[in-house]
Amino acid sequence: MKQDRFDTLTADQRSELMSRIRAKDTRPEMRVRRLLHGLGYRYRLHAPDLPGRPDLVFRPQRKAIFVHGCFWHRHQGCLRSQVPKTRRDFWLAKLDGNVRRDRRNQAALRDQGWGVLVVWECETKDLDQVAGRVREFLA
């Protein structure tokens, strides 16, 4: 495969690296899941019948939690959300599309009467703060 002249990896190496990025069961998501389970909350995962397939779903309360990666979902003001310097047009289109999709899905959930909370990857470093936000959200 052809190598981008700015990339330090070959196309095969980049492909292998990118194939390891998961949509479900990410490290931040697992931190939040363990935290909530330890606090006694029970939830469903990745409900396919809801817009955006929320990471955690609390059906009786009609509440949904998304655990977003700061880079992939463009967490404003976060150092992890910087756009790569190479192929900027590609990355801006890709990441902006993710943000638009997130907004559409969250609006659709709210239109259906669901509450929505987003927990950002960088916030999972302080699980006490996350616990407080979730308790307030689910109350």
Contacts in CASP RR format, 6 or more apart in sequence:
PFRMAT RR
TARGET T0000
AUTHOR 0000-0000-0000
METHOD contacts of the structure
MODEL  1
MKQDRFDTLTADQRSELMSRIRAKDTRPEMRVRRLLHGLGYRYRLHAPDL
PGRPDLVFRPQRKAIFVHGCFWHRHQGCLRSQVPKTRRDFWLAKLDGNVR
RDRRNQAALRDQGWGVLVVWECETKDLDQVAGRVREFLA
1 10 0 8 1.000
1 11 0 8 1.000
1 12 0 8 1.000
1 15 0 8 1.000
2 11 0 8 1.000
3 9 0 8 1.000
3 10 0 8 1.000
3 11 0 8 1.000
4 11 0 8 1.000
4 86 0 8 1.000
4 87 0 8 1.000
6 85 0 8 1.000
6 86 0 8 1.000
6 87 0 8 1.000
7 14 0 8 1.000
7 86 0 8 1.000
9 17 0 8 1.000
24 45 0 8 1.000
24 46 0 8 1.000
24 55 0 8 1.000
26 67 0 8 1.000
26 69 0 8 1.000
26 121 0 8 1.000
28 67 0 8 1.000
28 69 0 8 1.000
28 119 0 8 1.000
28 121 0 8 1.000
28 124 0 8 1.000
29 55 0 8 1.000
29 67 0 8 1.000
31 124 0 8 1.000
31 127 0 8 1.000
32 55 0 8 1.000
32 56 0 8 1.000
32 65 0 8 1.000
32 67 0 8 1.000
32 119 0 8 1.000
32 124 0 8 1.000
32 130 0 8 1.000
32 134 0 8 1.000
33 43 0 8 1.000
33 45 0 8 1.000
33 56 0 8 1.000
35 127 0 8 1.000
35 130 0 8 1.000
35 131 0 8 1.000
35 134 0 8 1.000
36 43 0 8 1.000
36 56 0 8 1.000
36 134 0 8 1.000
39 131 0 8 1.000
39 134 0 8 1.000
39 135 0 8 1.000
41 58 0 8 1.000
41 134 0 8 1.000
41 138 0 8 1.000
43 56 0 8 1.000
43 57 0 8 1.000
43 58 0 8 1.000
43 65 0 8 1.000
44 56 0 8 1.000
44 57 0 8 1.000
44 58 0 8 1.000
44 59 0 8 1.000
45 55 0 8 1.000
45 56 0 8 1.000
45 57 0 8 1.000
46 53 0 8 1.000
46 54 0 8 1.000
46 55 0 8 1.000
46 57 0 8 1.000
47 53 0 8 1.000
47 54 0 8 1.000
47 57 0 8 1.000
47 64 0 8 1.000
50 57 0 8 1.000
50 64 0 8 1.000
50 109 0 8 1.000
50 112 0 8 1.000
50 114 0 8 1.000
51 104 0 8 1.000
51 105 0 8 1.000
51 106 0 8 1.000
51 108 0 8 1.000
51 109 0 8 1.000
51 112 0 8 1.000
52 66 0 8 1.000
52 101 0 8 1.000
52 105 0 8 1.000
52 108 0 8 1.000
52 109 0 8 1.000
54 64 0 8 1.000
54 65 0 8 1.000
54 66 0 8 1.000
54 109 0 8 1.000
54 116 0 8 1.000
55 65 0 8 1.000
55 66 0 8 1.000
55 67 0 8 1.000
56 64 0 8 1.000
56 65 0 8 1.000
56 67 0 8 1.000
57 63 0 8 1.000
57 64 0 8 1.000
57 65 0 8 1.000
58 64 0 8 1.000
58 65 0 8 1.000
58 138 0 8 1.000
61 138 0 8 1.000
62 113 0 8 1.000
62 114 0 8 1.000
62 115 0 8 1.000
63 114 0 8 1.000
63 115 0 8 1.000
63 116 0 8 1.000
63 117 0 8 1.000
63 137 0 8 1.000
63 138 0 8 1.000
64 109 0 8 1.000
64 114 0 8 1.000
64 115 0 8 1.000
64 116 0 8 1.000
64 117 0 8 1.000
65 116 0 8 1.000
65 117 0 8 1.000
65 118 0 8 1.000
65 119 0 8 1.000
65 134 0 8 1.000
65 137 0 8 1.000
66 102 0 8 1.000
66 106 0 8 1.000
66 116 0 8 1.000
66 117 0 8 1.000
66 118 0 8 1.000
66 119 0 8 1.000
67 118 0 8 1.000
67 119 0 8 1.000
67 121 0 8 1.000
67 124 0 8 1.000
68 75 0 8 1.000
68 102 0 8 1.000
68 118 0 8 1.000
68 119 0 8 1.000
68 120 0 8 1.000
68 121 0 8 1.000
69 75 0 8 1.000
69 80 0 8 1.000
69 120 0 8 1.000
69 121 0 8 1.000
70 78 0 8 1.000
70 80 0 8 1.000
70 81 0 8 1.000
70 120 0 8 1.000
70 121 0 8 1.000
70 122 0 8 1.000
71 80 0 8 1.000
71 81 0 8 1.000
71 82 0 8 1.000
71 95 0 8 1.000
71 121 0 8 1.000
72 95 0 8 1.000
72 98 0 8 1.000
73 81 0 8 1.000
73 95 0 8 1.000
73 98 0 8 1.000
73 99 0 8 1.000
73 102 0 8 1.000
73 120 0 8 1.000
74 81 0 8 1.000
74 95 0 8 1.000
74 96 0 8 1.000
74 98 0 8 1.000
74 99 0 8 1.000
75 81 0 8 1.000
75 120 0 8 1.000
75 121 0 8 1.000
75 122 0 8 1.000
78 120 0 8 1.000
78 122 0 8 1.000
80 121 0 8 1.000
80 122 0 8 1.000
83 91 0 8 1.000
83 92 0 8 1.000
83 95 0 8 1.000
84 91 0 8 1.000
106 116 0 8 1.000
106 118 0 8 1.000
109 115 0 8 1.000
109 116 0 8 1.000
110 116 0 8 1.000
115 137 0 8 1.000
117 133 0 8 1.000
117 134 0 8 1.000
117 137 0 8 1.000
119 130 0 8 1.000
119 133 0 8 1.000
119 134 0 8 1.000
123 129 0 8 1.000
123 130 0 8 1.000
124 130 0 8 1.000
END
